[in-house]
């Protein structure tokens, strides 16, 4: 990589240019190493933003650069919840919008707030739900398979979860899942709940006092139980009040049970009913079916099919009846107290009236008349009429009401009901999916709006005393509270006739309910303590189910039969038929043909003669067809054709005779009775007529037609018969006398089986039992497997199915720590691994298929990781589709936080492809900005080094706050060094104002890095046009600046200049003595020696002092190369244009030999950063001994390879390592007084290995 010029910034940098350049780079590459190296060029990369307010975390989340997101948060403490200017997105919004799931989970793990709203009033989770709905456009209804979820206090056991514990989050009611029951309606009272299934069954749970559950007892149930009394009735509607339950059958009969304290059961002469009974309709209701009803604590309202409305119960002003004495009512103080049987509301007794909806609360009754857009309210003995169409604009589809005033004077014992009085509140859902509210104290309809300017299309809701719970068309569920609602924002003032008057609004605080993201209907009790929701199944709309492979049992047995007949490797009985002998197996014969073969004969005999049992009419070679049927339950068409050809069946007559002879033996003797319908003459003569054999056809064509016909005769699909073909399998436990193999497992349990099945079905057992292994001659096999696992595997070999029923025997899952599905998943995991080890592809496929059917929201993450780990591709695709469709729920439940983030990257790719709307969203790489090839890579081991990332920054921030000086331009350090080395190139800088520079004289203070500048007046700097100043004010333009960590003074600079001049003179002298070779070597050294020698490593490298005494006074002095400065990075040469040093020297030696001149190669002058003669570095070993004739080619190649490796190490050295090395070298120079010693040459450098004979270990006092 080429060097990237470092930015000019400080710890408070807010440069838009830096942000734009790095953002542009982030769209070009996904290499986290390159991106983080670029981020390190800016001190304040965590806070810089572009013109749209996007910081680098926003862009990294958008582009799916998860490693960069993690680095920015962990190392730079970037604000996770910062919003952009353009759309108010946080980093989580960006990750959700572009489908980068792994980045989103990384943000969530680090504390991202998922409740932040953008400018469209959407949270990240709501955005995911919206994307799913846009992509699928799926709107669930009550005809789908729905799951029941419940949450709340569960004080009265009415959640149906099987225990009394509180449920703060929505969880599935497992009872309905296990029994495969689909619920369509739920009603919740204070003490119990009622569940209605799609098929009309009713289930109840909760407190059973007074018989409210309808189970003929008063027991408490923590799990739902079916109401047996209604088993023969199809119930279409249920409702529940505080102490009662009501059921409406499909025939229009209303059943009730519970207490009859207020005569609300419709039964005048009972106190309570334990089993649901029909209500007493009296003379007026008799024979009139009920189409709908509603109930409350004190009364019930019903509507007949003729739109007549009846009420009964406590008459405290809410029944719609006048306050007057009635003969059939029990009176207190000459007023009506109870109506014990249904009574018609005379106010609604109008011709052609239509009532579509009814609802009631403890103190009021509602009836909706859609034909007149009229809502009737009965309360306080007064009927009211509310016209709603003018304000609402569309008909209501659902109504709920709470509140109302009850007349407590009707009964002196009911004075407590006056405490229940509250203003009437009505909430209605319109056809346009909006909610409207009517409050008695305001007496006007208002449109319900939501806090944070959210907008919803609502498909269902329920009302309670605290607020509203509703679900939207996207499946999300929300709760809105009344306590902080804002009153109307506009009044219903009348406008012009052609303009609709503005409708007042009421704004409620709204909160999303987690884990309910597929909602269809919602329910709650009156006090908002318990909630339930119906959600469509997570598998709905899925189509990537694993494909179940076709059974291979027949194929395996066919191959086994062919090999047994030809090779005779393994058999236990001979089957003789006329002049032919077949080598077969006793267990298979007895299992398939128990009618023909006797078990005792098979035990004793080794050969059976079939001539005695088979008629002489039977074709000689047709026995092969029967043998194939015994082993495979079918016969290949090629075998049938071969048999017909050998029997010389060439016409219809001979073919029919062949069929009749074959039928007698095949069905009657061998016992294949299920094929009897196939050989019915009426069937095969008709088929034969259709497949008429032409006399002019050739013999091959005739055989082809007849063999095809006979093959089709064994196919049950072409016959209309009630006879079903038996499943083809071998029962392992049927004939235990023929066990010839015992498998001993690691827990000392054993399984008895048959070798013929093991060999036929498994290559593992085939090689073991037929190969040259010890097990081939033994009846006992020892295997290191679990007993249950191996039994499932062996049963699969016999039946070609996975049988798991036996693992549940004797297990009580109500007390077990594992559920039934969890145990099956664990077994299937182990079985898949075993089948993978034993190369059973069909068994692996069955495991994938069964695991896919067991996938749920709780275990999908575990199964997904398993599928990735063991390369179960179909199962992996199924899990990714499942997670994509239920992503919001998995995020709510934190299931994905346990998945490996690298595997979630695969999920992100799948998610983008699965939803086309997300796949189309992409950030086009910007054409401008930084070049990827020009980024200087920071070593990967330092990227996450906190000291490295924050070390220099903390030091500069401290100096910034102390002296408030401007940080020098770090990008110009290299240019300043060039100015220092070339005094002639002096920048043209003129200072017009006087500047007083106060310089500290303490040169021994090594902590001083920059001279202090004190100015009296404002400074004005004039420069040449288009030539900005590159030298900091207050510094000599020829003086080398001291970067942080360096220790330079003026004496060092003077000595450095003198040494440089001596090196230049020496260089000229060397060129005259050896011009050609030395020039080549010098050019090579000038290009490459700028790189530091090696990376500082405490374990492998050490500083050393090398003492070299000059051989003669004429020997040139030590050459000292220019040292690298802090803040600059060496520029490596291109590898394509670099030649090896050996090539250069060999070329020069050839020239010398051609000229036949004896030339002595002078000793290469060593610089302070080179090694001495005794210990040359690996990459620059110029010792003359290395070029003798004794050097082999392999040694030269090895030396070149080491040189390249050393160069690559030097190339990636970090800045802080260079600083540490130079500081150590400076300290050692001062310790050994290098500048004052003239009789010896002292070289201080870094070497890979310390030679104690030629090097001295560094010794200095540590502060």
N, C-alpha and C positions, 0 to 999 in steps of 0.2 A: 504494500500500500504506500502511496505517496503521502507526504506530510500534509496535514490540514492546518492551515494558518489559524492560530488561536484567536478567539474573539477579544475585543477590547471592551472589558466590562469589569464591574466590581460586584461586591456582595449585594448591592441594591439595584442591580441591573433590571431594567424593564424594557429592553430593546425589542421593538416589533420586528426588526430585521433578523435578530437571532431567532425569534419564534418562527418566522416565515421560512427561514432557511432550513431549520431542523424539521419543521412540519413538512416541507416539500421533500426532504430526504426520507421522511417516514412513509411517504406514499410510494417511494421507489423500491424499497427493500424491506424484507421482513427479517433480516439478520439482526438479532438483538445485540450482538457484539458491536456491530458497526454503529447502530443507533445510540447505544449507551456511550460509546467512545465519542460520538458527536455531541451528546448531551454534556459530557464532561468539559467541553470547551467553553461553556458558559457557567459563571459562578452561580447565577440565580435561575437555573433552568426550570426550577419548580414553579416559578411565578410569572415567567414571561408569557405573553399572550399575543395573538395576532389581532387584526382589526375587528374580527368578529367575536372577540372575547374567548377564543378557544386557547386553552393552555395545552401543554404537551401531553398531559394525561387524557384530555378529551380526544386528542388525535390518536394516541396510542390505543385507546379503547375502541375508537371508530375503525381503525385499520386492523384490529386484532393482534396487536403487538403485546401479548400478555406479559412477557418477560420485562418489557419496558415499563408497563404499568406497575408491576411489582417493584421494580427498581426505583421508580419515581416515588412510590409511597414509602417503601422501607428505608431507602437511603436518603431521600431528599424531603420526606415528610410533606408531600404535595397534598393540597386541600382536595379531599375526595368529593366534596359536595359543592364545589364552585360551579356556578351557572354561566353559560355563555350569554353573550349579548344578543345573539341572533334569535334563538328560540328558547332560551332558558333551560337548556339541557345540562344535566350533570354528566359525569363520566359514565354512570350507570345507564342513563338514557342513551348515550352514544352506543354503548355495547349492546343494548337491547335492540336498537333501531337497525344496526348492521348485522345482528345475529351472531355476535361473538360471545358465545356462552362461556367459554373458558375465561375470557377477560372479565365477564360479569361476575362469575363466582369468585375470582381472585379479588375483585373489588368488594364483594359482600364479606368475604373473610376478613378484610381489613377495615370493615366498619362503614361501608357505603350506606347512606340513608335512602331507602327505597320508597319513602313517603313524600319525597320532594316532588312538587308539581312543576311542569314546564309551562310555557306561555299558552299552550293549548289545554292546560289544566289536567294533564295526564301524568301519572307516576310511571316509573319504568315498568312495573308489573301490569298496569292498565294498558300500556303500549303493547306489551307482549300479547295480552288477551285480544286487543284490537287487531293485531297482525294475524293471529290465528283465525279470527272470525272473517277477516277479509279474504284470507287464503282458502278457507273451507266453505264459508257461507252456510254453515250447518246450523239449523235452528231445530233444537230438540222439542219433542212434544211428549204427551203422556203415553204414546204408543211405543216408545223406545224402552229398552231395558234400563230401569232407573235404580240407583242405589240410595239408601237412606243414610243420611249423616245427621248427627245430633251433637249438641253442646249446651252447656249451661250448668246450673248449680246441682241438679239431680237430687235435690233434697227429698223428693217424694218418689224416687225411682222411676220417673216417667220418661227417661231418655232411652230406656230399653237396651242398655249396654251390658247388662248382666251383673252390675255391681252398683254400689251407692256412692262411688267416688265422683268428685267434681270433674267436669270436662271443660277446660278453658278453650280448647280448640275443637273444631269439627272433626269427628271421627265416624267411620262407617259403623253401622249397626250390623255386626257380623251374623246375627241370627238370620236375616233375610238373604244374605249372601250365601250362607251355607246351604240354605233350603231352596235356593233358586226361585225366590218369590219376588215379584215386581210390585212395588207399592205405588199407588197413584194419588192417594189422599191421606193426610195426617191431621188429626185434630188434637190439640193439647189443652187439657184442663189444669187446674192447680194441682190435683192429686193423681192424675192418670193421663194416659195417652191412648189414642185409638188409631189403628193403621188399617187402611183398606187396600186390598190387592187388586191387580188388573182383572183377575178372574172372579172377583166378588167375595173373597174370603175376608174375614175381619179378625184382627189381632189386637189385644189390649195388654197393658202392663201398668204397674203403679200400685197405689193403695187400693185394696179391694173392699174397704169398709162400706157397708150398706149395699153391697152388690153392684157397685158402679162398673165393675169389669165384666159382668155377665157370665161368670164361670160357675154359677150355682154355689158359690161360697164367698167368704169375705177375706180370703188370703191375699197377701201382698206378693206381687210378681216383679222381679227385677229384669226379666226378659219377656218379650212378647209371647203370648200364647193365643192360639186360635179359639174363638168362641164357638164351642161345639153346638150350641143350640141353633145357630144360624148356618150350619154346615150345608144344609140342603137348600138354602136360599142364596140367591145372587143379589148381593147388596151393591147399590150404586151410589149411595151417599151416606156419610156418617158425620156426627157432630157430638161435641162433648161440652158439658158445663162443669161447674164446680163439683157436683155430686151425682151427675146423671150422664147417661150415654144413650144416643138415639141412632137408629139404623133404618134406612129407607131401602126397601127391596125393589127389584125391577118390576114387580107387579103393582107397585104403588102402595104397599103396606108399610106403615111406620111402626117400628118396634122401639121399646124403651125399657130401661132398667136403672136401678139405683133407688135413692130415697125419694119419698113422695111428700116431703114436708110442706111444699107449697102447691100441692096438687098438680105438679108439672109433668107427671107421667101420663096423664090422660086416663088414669084409672082412679075412680072416685073412692073405692072401698079398701085400698091397701096402703100400708105405711112404707113399704119398700119392696122391690122386686129384684131377686138375685139372678134370674134368667130372663133374657129379653122376651117381652110379650107384646102383641099388637095393642095399640091404643084403642080405647073405646070411642068409636066415632059418633055414637048417638044416632038419632034418626036422620039428622040432616047430612051427616058425613057418610052415612052407610052407602056402600057401593060406589063411592067416588074416589078414584085413585089419586094419590098425592104425587106430584111431580117434583117438589122441592120443599125444604123446610129450613128453619134456623131456630137455635135455642139459646137461652141464657140461664142464669142461675134461678130466676123466678118464673119464667114463662117460656112458651114455645109458640112459633107461628108456622103454619103450613099453608101451601098453595096447591089446590087440586088442578087436575088437567082442564077443568072448565074455568080456570082463573078465579075461583072463589078463595078467599083468604079467611082462615080460621085461626083463632088464638085460644090458649088455655093456660091456667096457672094463677099466680097471684095478681089480682086486679088492683094495681096501685097507680093507675093512670096511663099505663103503657100498653094495654091490650087493645085499645081502640074501642072499648065499650064505655057507655055512659056510667056515671056514678049514681046508680039507682038500685033499689032492691029487686032481686030476681028470685023466683020461687025455688029454683034448684040450686041455690047457692047458700052457703053458711054465712049468716049475717052477724056483724058486730056493729052496734050503734046505728042500725038501720042503713048500712052501706054494704055494698058488695065487697066481699073479702076474697073469695076464691072462685075460679071457674074451673071445675074439675074435668069437664069434657070440652072438646073443641066447639067453639061458638063463632058463627059467621060475623065478620066486621060489616055492619050495615052501611057504613060510609063508603065502602068499596063495592057494594052490591049494585052495580050498574050494568046495563046491557052492553055487550061487546067490549068490556074492559079487558085489558091484557096486562098481566103482571109477569115480568120477566125475572126479577130479582127480589129477594127478601133478605133482610138482615135485622138483627136485634142485639141490644145491649141490656144490661140489668134494668135500665130505666127508660128504654125507648124501643120503637119498632119502625122499620123502614120497608116501604114497598115501592118498587120502580115500575112506572107505567110508561113504556117507551113510545107508544103511539102518540101521546100528548106531551112527550118530553117533560114528564111530571114525576116528582118524587114526593111520596106521601110519608109524613112523619107523625107518629102517634106518641104523645107524651102529655102527662098532666091532664088527662081526660080530654085533650083538645087535638083534633087533627090539623096538620099544617100541610101546605102545598108549596113545593119549591120547583120553580121552572129553571132548568139548568142549561138548555141548549144555547141560549143567547150568549151566556158567559163561557160555557165550556166548548161548544162548537162541535161535539161529537158524542155519540151515545156511550153510556157506561157499560163496561163488561163485568165489573166487579165492584161491590160496595161493602164497606166495613164501618161500624159505628161503635163509639164508646160514650159513656156518660149518660146523663138523664136524671131527672128528679122523680123520686118515688113518694107516694102519699103514705106517710107512716101512721096517719090517723085511722087507717082502715082496720088496724089491729093494735090494741094497746101493748101487746107483747112484741111488736115489731118496731119499736121506737129507734132501735139501732140502725135501721135502714136509712134514716135521714143523714147519717154520716157518709153514706155512699153517694150522695148527690154531687154531681159535677156537670158543668156545661156540656151539651151535646157536641160531639165532634164527628164529622162524617168525612171519610176519605174514599174517593172513587177513582177507578182506573178506566180510561177511555180507550176506544178502538185505536187511537193514534199513539198508544203507549205512553201517555202522560198522566200524572197524578194531580188531582185537584182536591182541595180541602174546604170544608164549610164549618165554621165555628158559630155556635149559638150566640155568643156575645158580640160577634161582628156582623152576623146575618148577611153574609155575601160569600160567593164562591171565589177562591183564590187559587192561582196556579202555584204549585209547589216547586220551588227552585232550591238549589243546593249550594252549600258553601264552596268557596274557591272556584266559583263560576263553572262548576261541572255540569255536564248535560248527559242525560241518560234516556234510553228507550226501555221502558219497564214492561216486563211480561207478567209479573206476578208480585203480590205484596201481601202483608198481613199487618194488622194494627194492634197495638197494645197501649196501656196507659202511659208508657214512657216515650213512645215514638212509633216509628215505622221500620219495618224490615222489608226489603224488596230485592229482586234479582232482575238483571238487565238482559237484553237480547244477546249480549256477548257471553252470558253465563256467570258474570260476576255478581256477588251478593253484597249489599250495603245495609248499614244501620243508620237511621237518622233520628235524632233526639228532639223532643219538643221543648225541653227546658230552656234552651238558648235560642229559640226561634225568634226571628225578627218580624215585627208586625208589618202590615201591608206597606209596600213602597209606593203604591199609587192608588188613588181612589177611583171608584167606578163612576167617574163623571161622564155625562152624556155628551157625545160629539155630534157631528153632522150625520144625517141619515145614511149617507153612502159610505160612512167610515165606521168600522166596528169599534165599539168602546174599548178602551184599554182595560185589561184585567189586572186587578191587584195581585201581588205575589207574596208568598211567604217563604223565607229562606231558612233552611234547617242545616245544622251541622251534620255532615255525612262522613261515615267511616267504613272503609272496606273491611269485609269479614274474610280473614285468610282461610285458605284451604277449600273455599267454595268458589270454584271457577268454572263449573259446568252446570250451574243451577237451572232448574226448570220451574220448581215451585218452592215456596218457603212458608214456614208456619212458626207460631210462637204462642206462649200462654199469655194471659191477660196482664200479668205483672212483669213480663219481660225477663223471667228467670231462666227459662228453658227455650231452646230453639231447635228446629229440625229443618232439613232441606232435602229435596229430591234432586239428585244429579244424575245425568246420563253417564253410562259406563265409560271408563277411561279408554276402552278398546274401540269405542264407537268411531266409525269412519276409517278404521285401520284396514290395510289391505296387504301388508307385507308379512303375512303369517308364513312360517317355515313350511315348505312343501314336503309332505310325507312321502318318502320313497316307497316304490312298489315292493311288495314282499319278495324276498329273494330265497325263501325256503325251497320252492320248487326248483329253482336253478341250482342251488347247492346240492339238493338231493339227486338231481339229474346228473351233474358232474360226478358225484360220488358213485352213482350206479354205473356210469360208463367206465370209470376207472376200475371198479370192482369186477366188471365183466371182462375187461381186457387184461389188467395187470395182476389181478388176484392178490393184491397186497394185503388185504384184510377181509376176511369173511369168517363165518362160523357155521354155515350150513350150505349144503349143495341141494339144488332144486332140479330134479331130473324130469324131463318131458320128452318122451320118445327117444330120439337119438341126440338130444341136446342137454347140456348141463349148465345151469346158471348158479353163480356163486353169490349168495345173498346173505341176509342177516336175520336172525330169529326174531329179535325184538320188533323189527319193522314188519315182518310178515304177520306176526300175531296181532300187532296193533291195527293193521289195515284190513286183514282178512281173518277175523276170529271165527267166522263160520266155516271156513275150509280147513284151517290148520288147528290141530289139537295141541294144547299147551304141554301136556305130558309127553306127547311124541316129540315135540321140539326140544324138550329138556333132555331126552334120552338119545335121540337119533342125531346123526350128523348129515344124513341124506334122506330126502323125501321124494318118493316117486309119485308124480301127478297123473300117470296114465290110468290109475285105477279110478280117479275122481272125475276125469274129463272125458267127454264123449269123443268117440272116434271121428265124428263129423267135424269136430273143431279143427279149423285150419292149422296146419303144422306150425307155421311161423307167426301166427297171430298171438302166440303166448308172449311175444315181446311187447305187444300193446298192453297186456295186462300187467306185466312186470313194471312197465313205465308208470301205469296208473297206481300201482302199489307204492312206488317210491315218490311220485310227484303229483299224483291226483290229476294228471292230464297226460296226453300223448302228443308229442310234436308231430307236425304235419309231415316232416321228412321221413319219420319212422313209419307212419301210416302208408305213405307212398311206396316205401321200400317193401313193406309187407304185401301190399296189393300186387306189386310187380313180381314178387317171388311166388305168389299164389296164382299168378297169371289171370287176374281178374280184368277182363277187357271189354265186357258188355254189361248191360243192365241186369240181365238174368243172373249171371254169375255173381254180380255185386250184391243183389238182393239176397241170394242164397248165403253169401259170405256174412252178411249182416245178421241174418236169422241164426246161423250157427254160432256166431260170435256172441249174440245176445244171450243165448241159453247158458253158456259157460260164464260169461262176464257177470251176469246179474244173479243167476240162481246158484252157481257154485262158489264164486268168489265173494258174493255178498254185496256188490255195489248197487244196492237197491235204489239209491237216490237217482240213478240214471235210468230208471225204468221208463219214465215218461219220454225220455229221449228216443227210445226204440219203439215207440208206438207206431204201428204201420201207417196210421192215418197221417202222422207227421212226416215220416221220411219219404213216403210215396209222393206226398205233395211237394216236398222240397226237391225230390229227385226229378219230378216233372218239370219244375222250374229250371233245374240244372240238367236239362236233357242232354244225354250224350249222343252226339251226332255220329252216325256210322261212318261218315266220311272222314272224321277226325283221325289224326294219327294216334298211335298207342300212348305216346307221352302226353298228348292233350287229354286223352281219356283218363289216364291215371291222375292227371292234375285235377280234373273236375271231380272225380270220385273221392280222392283223398281230401279235397277241400270240403266236400259234402260230409264225409265221415268226421272230419275235424269239427265241423260246425254242429254235428249232432250232440257232442258233449258240452255244448255251450248252452247254459240254462237261459240265457237272455232271449233266445229266439222262440222260447216256448212260454205259453201262458199257463203256468202251473203254480199251485200253491206250495209245492215242494221246494224247500230251500236246500241249497247245496251246503253240506256240512263244512265247517271250518277245517282247513287242512292243518293239522298239528299232531304232535306225538305226545301223549300224556306220560310224563316221566314216572309217576307213581303208580301206574296201572299194573305193570308186571314186574314186581320187585325181584322175582326169581331170576331174571335175566340181567341183573346188575353185574357188570364186570369191571367196574372202576369205582374207586373211593378217593375223593379229594379231601385231604386233610388241610385245614386252614390254620391261620396263626393263633386263633383262640381255642385250638384243640377241638373244634367242631368239625364235622365231616358231612359230605354230601355224596350220596350214591347216585351213579348215573351209568350211561351206556357209551362205550367207546365208539360205536358206529355213529352216534349222533355227534359226539365231540369232533370226530375226524371229519365228518361231512360238513359241519357248520363253521369250524374255526381253523384257520391256518396255524394258529398257535398250537392247538392240541394235535393237529395233523402232523406237524414237524416233530412234536414231542413224542407221539405214540408210534409213528412210522419211521422215525429217524433212528440214528445210532446213539440214542440217549438211554440212560438207565431206566427211565419211566416206560420205555417201549416194552420191556420184559417184566414189568411190575403192574400189579393191580391197584397200587396206592400211589397217589400223586400229592405232593406237599406244595402248597402255594401260600405266599404271604399276603392273603387278602382277608377282608372282613367277611364273616359268615353270611350276613344278610345281603351284602353286595354280591357275593359270589352266587348265592342262590338265585337272585334276580337275573344274573348273567346266564346261569345254566338253564333257567326256565325260558329265557329268551331263545336259547339254542333249540329248545324243543318246540316252542309255540310261535316264535317270531313276533312276540309281543312283550311289552314290559309290564309285569304283574307286580303291583305294589300293595295289594290288599293285606298280605300276611304281615307287613311291617307295622300295621296299625292294630293288630290283634292284641287285646289285653291292655291297651293304652287308654287312659282316661285323660282326654285333652282338656277337661275343665280344670284339672289340677296340675297338668303338665306344664313345664316351662316353655315348651315348644308347641306350636299349633300343628295341625295336621299338614297344612301346606308347607310349613317350614321344615318339617321332617322329610317330606317328599322332595323338596328342593335340595336338601343336603344329600339325600341318597342319589338323586339324579346327577348332581355335581360329581360325586365320586364315580358313579357309573359311566359318565361321559369320559372321565380321565382314564378309567380302566379300558373302555372300548377304544379309546385313542391309542393306548399302549398295545392293545391286542389287534389293532387294525380292523375293527368292526365298524365299517362306515354306515351300514344300515342302522346299527344300534346307536351310533352317534346321532344320526338323523332323528331317530325316535326320541332320544333325550332332548334334543333341541325343540322338537314339536311339543313335548309334554311341558318343558320349562316355559315355553311361550304361553301356554294356557294357564300357567301359574303366576305369570307376571302381574304384579300389582304396584300400587304407588309406594308401598312400603319396601318392596324388595327389588324394584327395577334397577336401582343403582348397583346392588350386589350382583345381580344376574348379568348386568351389562359389563361389569369389570371381569366377571368370569368368562364371558364370551370373548372379550378382547384378549385375555390371558391365554386362552386355549384355542383361539382362532376358530370359534364357532360363528361363521360368517352369517348364516341365516338368522341365528338368534341375535347376533349383534345388530343386524339391520332392523329386526323387529323391536329390540329394546330402544334403538335410537329413534325410530318412528314413534314409539310409545312416549318417550321422553319429550320429543318435539311437540306432540299434541297436548301434553300435560305439563309443559315446562313451568307455568306459573305455580301450579300446585307443588311441584317438586322444589321450587325455590322457597315457597312458603314453609314447607316442612323441613327445609335444610337437608334434604337427602343428597343433593349434588355436592355438598361441601365435603363429603367423605370420598368422592371420586377423584382419582388422579387427574390433575389438570391437563396433562399431556393427552389423556384419553378423551377429555372433554373437548380438546381441539378437533378430534374426529367428529364429535357430536356437532360442533359448530359448522364444520363443512357440510355435514349431512343436513343440518337444519336449514342452511341457506339454499341448498338444492331442493329440499322438500317443499319449501314455501317459495313459489316463484316470485312473490311480491318482495321477498327479502333478497333473493338472488339478484334481482335487478338493481338493488341498491349497492353502489360501489363508489369509491373515491378514485377518480381518474388520477394517475400519477402526474404530478406537475412536471413540466418540461424544464423549468428553471430551478434555481436553488443549488444546493451543494451536489458535487459529483461523488458518487459512492466510492470511486477508486481513489479519491484524494483524502479519505479519512484515515488519520493515523490511529491504528488500533491500540487500545489500552489492553495490557495483559489481562486475560480472563480471571486470573486469581486475584486481581486487585479491584475488579469492578465492584465486588461486594465487600471490599475491605473498608470498614467505616473510617478507619484512621486515614486511609488514602483519600477517600472521597471528601472528607471534611477537614483534613489536616491543614492544607494550605488555606482553605477558606476561613477557618477559625483564626489563623494567624493574621490574615489580611484584615479581617473584621476587627481584630483587636487593635491593629495599627491604625485602621480607619477611624475608630472611635477615639484613639489617643491623640493623634496628630491632625486628624481631619485633612489629610493630604490626598491629592488625586492619585489614584493607582496608575502607575505607568503603563504605557501601551505594551502589553505582553507580546503582541504580534510584531512589534518592531524591535524586539531584543536582538534578533538575528541581524537586522540592518544596523543597529547600534554597534554590534561587534564588528561589522564590516567597516563602519566609520572609524572605529578604534584601531583596526589593523591598517587602515589606509588613511593616514592623516591628511593626505593631499585632498581628499574628497570632503572638504569641510562644508557643512550646510551653511547657506547664506541666511543667518539669523541676526537681526538687529533689534536690540532692546533700547527703546527710546526713553523709557522711564527708568529712574534710578531704582535699583533693587539691592537691598542690603542683605547679604548672606551671612548668617551667623553659623560658623562651623565648629563643631566640637573637636577639641584637640586630643581627646582620649582615643588614641589609635588602638589601644589594647582591648577596647570594648568590642567584643566580637558580636554582640547582639545588635550593633548599629548596622542597618542595612541601607539606609538612605540618609543623606545629610538633611538637616532641618532647614526649612526656608522660612524666613520671617520677612514680610513685606510691609513697607510703610504706606505705599501708595498703590493704586491700581496699576496692574501691569498691562502694557500694550505691546504686542509683538507684531512686527511687520515682516512679511516674507515676500519672496518673489512670487509672481503670479503662477498659479497652478503648482506650487512647490511648498506644501505645508511643512512646518517644522516637525522634526522627528526626535529632537533632543529635549528632555525635560528641563524646565527652567531651574537654574540653580546648580546644574551639573556641567562639568567640562565636556564639550562634545567629543573630545579625544579620550576621555576617561571611561574605562569599562564599568558599566553599572553593576552593582552587587545584587544579584537576585537573592531571594530569601534562602538562608542556609549557607551562603558563601562567606568567606573571610578574606577580603582583599584590603590592602592598603596601598599607599602611594609607592612605597619601597618595592612592593611586589610588582607593581606595574613597570617601574623603571627597570628592574632586573629582567622582567619578561621581555621588554623591548631590546635590551642589550643581547639577551640570549637569542632573540629572533634574528638580529643582524648577524651574529656569529653563525647561525645555521645557514643563512643565505650565502655567506662567503664560503662556508664549507661545501655547500651544494655546488657552487660554481667550480670549485677545485675538483670535486669528484667527477663532474661531467667531463673535464679535460682528460682525466686519467682513463675513464671507462665510459665513453659517451653513449654508446648504443645500448648496452645492457642496462646501465644505471638509469638511463632515461625511461626505459620501459618499466623497470621496477618502481622508479619514483612516481611515474604517472599512475601506476596501480596503487601504490601506497597512498597517494594524495586522494584517490577516489574512495578508498575503502577505510583508511585509518581514522577517519573522522568518527566512526562509530566507536563507542566505548567497548572495552575488551570483553566484558562478561557481566552477567547480572549478579548483583550482590545477593549472596545466599549464605546464611550462617552455617549451614550444614555442609556445603560442598566447596566453599571458597574462603579465602582468608587474605588479609593484607600482609605483605612481607616486604622486607628490606633486602635488596640484593647489592652486594659490594663487589665491584669490578675494578681492578687495578689496571691502568693502561699499560700495554706491553712496551711501548716506546714513546719517547717524547714527541715523535713525529706523527703518532697516531691521531687521527682527527678526534676532536672532542665530541662529547655526547650531543647528538641532535635531539632537540626538544620540539615535539609537535605542538601545534596550537591546541589548547584544551577546549572541550565543549563547554558552553555556558549554560546555566540554568535557564529554563524557559525556552530553549531552542532544541530542536529535534534534528538529528542528522538525516540527510536525504539519501536514501539508498539508491544505488544504481540499478538500472534495469537488468534483469537476469539474462535477457536475450542478447545483450551487447557485452557481457562480461566474459573475459578469457581467463583461464586458470594461470596462475603464476608459473607453473611448471612448463606450460606451453611457451611462455615468453622466454624463459631461460633456455629451453631446448633450442628455440630458434636462434638465439644469440650464440649458443655453443656451435651450432652448425656453421654459422658465418665464420667463426674463429677457425674451425677445422678447414674450411674451404680456403681461407687465406693463408693457412699453414703458418700461423703465427702463434708463438707461445705467449699467452696472456694469462696473467694471474688475476683471479677474481678477487677484488678487494673485499674486506670484511664490511658487511652492511652496518651502517651507523645506526645505533639504537636510540630511540627517543624515549622520553620519560614514561610514555604509556606503552612501550614495548617491553618484552621480556629480555633477560640477559642471554648470554651464550650457552650457559649450562641448562637453562629451562626455557625453551622457546614455547610460545603459545601454539595451540593446535592449528589455528587457522593461518598463522604467518610464520612458519618454521623455515627460515632462510639459511640454516646452517649448511655449510658446504658439503658436509658428510652425507647429506640427504640426496646429493646429486651424483654420487659415485656410481661406478658401473655395477656395483653389487646390489643396487636397489632394484627390486623386481617390479614388474608391472602391477601386480596386486597391491604391493605396498604403496605405489604411487596413487592408485585408485582409492585406497583406503584413506590416504592422507588428504586427497581432494574431497572425499566424502565428509571427513571430519571438519575440513575447512568450511564446507557449506553449512554443516550443522552449527558450527560456531558462529557463522555469519547470521544465520537465522535467529540464534539466541540473542546476538547483539542488536539485531534489528528492532526487537520489541521491548527494549528496556524502558521502564517508566522513569518519569522525571524525578521522583523522590529517591529512587535508587542511585541515580547519578549524583544527587545532592549529598547523600550519605557517603558515597565513595570519595567524592572530592573533599568533603570535610575531613574524612579520615586521612587522606593523603596530605592535606595541609597541616593537620596536627602532627603527623609523623615528620614532615619536613622541618617544622619548628623544633621538634624534639631532638632530631639528629643533626640540626644545624647544617642543612644541606648547602646553603649559600656560602658558608664560611669555610668549608673544607675544600682544599684544592688538590691535595695529593692523591685522592681516590675519587672514583665516580660512584655516587650513590643514586640508585634508581629505585623509586617507590612506585609500585603498581599492583594491580590485582591479578592473581594467577589462580588456575583451577586447582592445582595440587602443590602442596608445600614440600620442597626438598630441604630437609634439615641440614644437609651437607653444604649447600650453596646459598641458603637463605636464612636470614635471621627472623625469628618470630617478633612481631611488633610488640613493643612495650611502651605504654604511656599511662600516666596517672589519670584515672577517671574522676570527674568532678562529682 
